[in-house]
Amino acid sequence: MIDHLRASKQSTQDATTGAATAEHKRAQAVDDFHAANEESSKLRVLNDTFVDELRAAREATKEATAAVNAANSKAVSIADQMDVANSQNAKLRELNSRFISELRAARHATGDATAAAQQQATAAEEFVQLAKEENSQLKVQPKSLNLKHWQP
């Protein structure tokens, strides 16, 4: 019986130790469960935040895409306007080139005309000088001829 009591006592101690170990493991499991629940809650909040940010990013992407498309459309329009302006500038350069060429020709012609006018003025002065000389000679000749009886 003493053996039986000792066995019973040992069995009670083992049971108590086993119960304490089981209680400790259960408490540990409850703590782990609460930690897992808390982590899960934090992950849900983080996931909700992530989903909200993704939605906002998607909306911003749509707006940015619309802005890029508008900018591309405007760039095409500007490129078309630049082509028209370049075409007009080419025509204006051609007209300016023709104007400059004609202006040079006019200056050259003016120079030639001025030289011709100068030659004509010189020739006219020479002619006037000759005429004056002839006229002075004619004035001198009638006196020397002694034409008293001559009447015009």
ABEGO torsion letter per residue (X at the ends): XAAAAAAAAAAAAAAAAAAAAAAAAAAAAAAAAAAAAAAAAAAAAAAAAAAAAAAAAAAAAAAAAAAAAAAAAAAAAAAAAAAAAAAAAAAAAAAAAAAAAAAAAAAAAAAAAAAAAAAAAAAAAAAAAAAAAAAAAAAAAAAAAGBAABBX
